[in-house]
Amino acid sequence: MDKSMEILDLLARNSRLSTGQIATMLELSEAEVERAIAALEANGTILSYRTLVNWDRVNKERVLAFIEVKVTPQRDVGFDATAERIGRYPEVKNLYLMSGAFDLAVLVEGRTMREVANFVATKLAPLDGVNATTTHFVLQTFKEEGVVLTDGEKDRRLVVSP
């Protein structure tokens, strides 16, 4: 029985799980898990292993912006050619084809708002096929990749004891 989906689910939640831990959780041998992971890496299903960092805890200066991009699709390639060009910029962290009022959603990271604005003005907006952009700056991140980043509000209720 193929346990690849279960392995992927476990690794997506915690990429630090060892093959031994995964094997125990799924009642497989460690060798089976190692073979499955190697196959998933080889076929491009597993692309990288990442650490989710709460950058606010280390006071790293960074600015995130979501940019809505309206694009004219090109004959025979649609949005792909423009998306590939946008995706090559190192400032671009995520890039999605969207339905609705705009075509592409781009998550950009820079050190300052000016740096992000400069990226939009000098690199993104002038691209052939880009008709319009709308930039939304992220003010605070509360949850990322399914993980709550804030400590939450402390419980201020008084303790009641019998």
Number of C-alpha atoms within 10 A of each C-alpha: 3 7 12 14 9 13 19 17 11 16 18 15 12 14 14 13 13 14 19 15 14 19 18 13 12 14 10 15 13 16 12 13 23 16 11 17 18 12 14 16 13 11 9 9 11 15 10 8 10 10 8 10 10 17 12 13 8 8 8 10 10 13 18 22 21 18 21 20 21 18 20 14 15 13 7 8 9 12 17 13 14 19 18 11 12 18 16 10 13 10 18 18 14 12 17 13 13 12 9 6 9 16 19 23 21 23 20 22 21 19 13 13 15 11 14 20 16 13 18 17 12 10 12 19 17 12 13 12 15 17 12 15 19 14 17 12 16 11 9 11 13 12 11 11 9 7 11 12 18 12 7 8 6 6 6 6 6 6 5 5 4 2
